[in-house]
Amino acid sequence: MQTEVGRFLQYLNAERNASALTLKSYREDLANLATFLGESYGGHAPDAGHVTTLDLRGYLAHLHQQQYAKTTIARRLAALRSFFRFGQREGWAKSNPAKPLRTPRRSRHLPHFLSSDELGRLLETPTVANASGLRDRAILETLYSAGLRVSELVGLNDGDLDFAADVLRVRGKGRRERLSPIGSHASRALRAWLGERKLHPKEKQGLAAPVFVSRLGKRLTTRSVGRLLEKYLRESGLDQRTTPHTLRHSFATHLLDRGADIRSVQELLGHKSLVTTQIYTHVSTAALRAAYEKAHPRAR
């Protein structure tokens, strides 16, 4: 199975332009299946082409018993379908044993977001008296202003910044590129940070230089962004459930609340499908409903 998995990952990388994070997820999901099958067959897992639907039913039952989230199980099942569909194309699988399996119905949780006032408090929390504070202010302003994923933020290079038009070139999921406008606050914060940034000698220079770097001058990681946000949440007294992705949720929700077209929001977020964007309309509707029930004398 290891050989087939390796070829599958090469296919995703070369033909589907899958991101490094997607490749990592597929690799881990398929390794998890291989481990389960090995244990089920006494240490001798069947070849990938001999895996049956019954084997996969047992695997999904195992995931349910281990109390994995429905979203995780659905993602793993999607990975299996893609893997065995690739096997059919390559000729080592006669059929797709994952195809008959039903995807668990996912409960729809409305995404957590911050109000405009809460975001104002958060964005004003980092000090601008030193380089790290300027960097952190620029990070938070950019995440919210452009609605970026944290992986998109840390992947920004100097060549992706166009201050003349106040636009960022962003590389999203599947290596798809899009242009993301930023507001004046984010633009000023970025300029201030870049005036103080010091790059490590081994980091790429020029247009390939990373926009956001650590104190050592090396490209910042997604985990580092999460840690700095946790720090400012404590200082501002805001909801600790807030993550870097919350700023993206807030970006979309605030745009729709103020009359932005959902198709435009889809483009700004870099969503491939409008269905993904539509959850933010539910957030806006929920907020309107709450305001109605609070204010209308005959709402209840």
C-alpha angles and dihedrals in degrees: 000000000000092000093051091048091051092052091046092054090048088053092050091049099044104033105023098037090227116185123246089252092053092049090050091051093049092047092051094044093051092044088053090054091048091052092050093048091048091054091045093052096044096261096316109096116194120252113270091253092056098051109120135207087249090057090052093046087056090049093051090047088053091053091051091049089052087054096240114174117263089241091057093048091048091051092050092049090051089052091052093050091051092046096052092041086057087049090056090051091049093044101240093104120056092196140001107260091190095057098082093050118105118234111235112252108251120222110235111234116188109238118253113246139173126241120243090257092050091049090050090055092048095047092050094050101083112083118237093207095097141029096259091052091049089050094048092048089051092049094052094042092050095046091054100035095052099027092234130175109239091244089056091050097052090044093061117119130193089257089061093063121091107179092173089067097021091235133137126210104223129194108211137175116328087018089282112159126216138169115244121193119218130204128242094262093056092043092054092045091051093049091049092050095047089053089062101033117120117196125212110248090242094053118099114267135211119020091350093056114120114250095214120044138169125248087274090057096249126130111282119245128227089245091055090055089051091052095049090049090052088054094053093044089058092047094048095041094234130149110296090214087075115114132176087266089058088070088057090049090049092049092055095042094049092049093052092044088057095050104269116158113254092228090056091049089050090055093046092051093046093234114166092206129043088218089071091054095047094076087075090061086059089053091052092046091050091052091050091049092051091050091048094050091047096049109029114087093214099037093109 
